[in-house]
Amino acid sequence: MISLRPAAYPRVPSVIRRGPGNDGFSLVELVVVVAIIGILTAIAAPAYNQYMIRANKSAAKAVLMEVFSREEQYMMNSGSYGTLAQLNYTVPTEVSTYFDITLTTGTNSGSTVAALQGMPIFTISASGKAGTLQEGQPAAGASTAFSINQFGLKLPVAEW
């Protein structure tokens, strides 16, 4: 039989010989692949969790800023701060799944400054729900809730 392969391309011997008794992967090859997948998963899972925590925090802060803006508009129209229902606002499920959103309104009665007595006040806060990825968020330590008050003061300062 005449070979059609030019002399410049000699036949390269195959490293893996496929024959009647060699129809798959060896156990060593499978163990190596499983080990590599395990190492990549061990590296990727914590990084993904941290990414999700940061993304959820950003979404919660956006909700707080939206409610703050609506409260200011409501104050201009009615002379007092309103509840979430009065603001016609529903917390998005992607935020309410991970955070408890709390809005408290009232009047200032604890100020030592006479001009501030009786002034309408509000605080909106978001704290991580127990049993979720956001538990204990936004920060471990003294403050475990994002909040904004009627003056626009955002706490904890380091997290904004």
N, C-alpha and C positions, 0 to 999 in steps of 0.2 A: 504494500500500500504506500502511496506517495503522500508525504506530509505537506500540508499547505502552510505550515508555520515557517516564516522566514528564519534564517540562521541567526539573525540579530536578536530574536526573542526565544531564548532557549526555554525548555520546559522547567518550571519551578516546582520543586518537590513540595507536596502538601504537608503541612505541619500536623494537621489532624487527619488521621486516616479513618475514613468511614468504611466500615465493612459490616459483615453480618453480625458481629458481636459488639459493635460500637455505634449504637443508634441514638444517643442522647448526650446529656450533660453528665459529667461526673459529680460525685457527691462533694468533692473539694470545690469545684466551680460553683455549685449551688450555695455552699456555705460562705464562700467569698462574696457572692452577690448579696446574700442576706445580711452579712456583716456590713457591707457598704451601705445598704439601705438603712440599716439600724443606726449607723453613725450619722448619716445625713438627716434622719428623722430627729435624732437627739439634738442636733444643732438647729434645725429649722423650727421645731415646735416651740421652744421658748421665745425665739425671735418673732414668730407669728403671734404668740400671745401678747407680747409687748406692743406689737403693732396694733392689735385689736384694742388694747387698753387705751392707747393714745388716740385712736380713731373715735372710740366711744366717748372719751373725755372731750374731744373737740365737738362732737355732736351735742353733748350736754351743755357745753358753754354756749353754743349757738342758740339752743333753746332758751337759756337764761337771758341772753341778750335780746332775743325776740320778745320774751315776756316783759323785760325791762322797757323796751320801746313801746309796747302796747300799754303798759302801765302809765307811762308819761303821756301818751295820747288820751287815755281814759281820764287822767287827772285834769288835763286841759279842758275836757268836755264836761266833767261832772263835779270837779272839786274834791274828789276823794279817789283812793286807789280801789281797784276792783278785784274780784276773785277770778280764777281762770275761766269760769263759766260766764261771768260778766264781760270778760275780755274776748269772749267767743274764741277761745283757744283750747285746742286739744293737744296734749303732748304726743309727739310721734311715737309709734310703737318701737322703733329702733332705739329710742332713748328710754322710754318707760320700761322696756325689758330689762335694762341694766341699772337704771337709776330711779330713786324715789324723788320726785319733784314736789317741793313743798312751797306754797305761797302763803305768807302770813301778812295780814294788813291790820291797821289800827290807827291809834293816835298816840303821839309821843307824850308820855306822862312822867318819864323818869329823867328828863333833862334838867340840868341845873341852870341852863340859859332860859330866861323867862320868855324870850321871843320864840323859842322852839316848843314851848308847852302847847299841847293840843294840836300840833301840826300832824297831818296825815303821814303815815309811814308804811313801808312795806319791805319785806325781805323775801327774795326767792332763792331757794337753795336746791341743790342736787347732791344726793349722797348715794354711793354705790349700794346696790341691793345685796343682801346676804345670800350666799349660795351661788352668786354669779361671778363672772370674770372680774367684775368691777368692785367686788366686796372690799371695803376698806379704802376705796379710792375717793377723792383724788390723791390724798397723801396720807401716809402713815404718820401717826403722831397726834398732836393736839387737835388739828382740824381735819375732819374726814368728810367735809362737804364743800362744794363750790357754793358761793352765795354772792348776790348783788343786792344792795339796799337802794332806797330812794335817792341817795346822793350819788349813786354809781360806784360806790366802794365795792371792789371785787376782792373776795377772800377765798382761799389763802392767796396772798399776793404773789408768792413764788410760783404758783401753778398757772397764773394767767399770763 
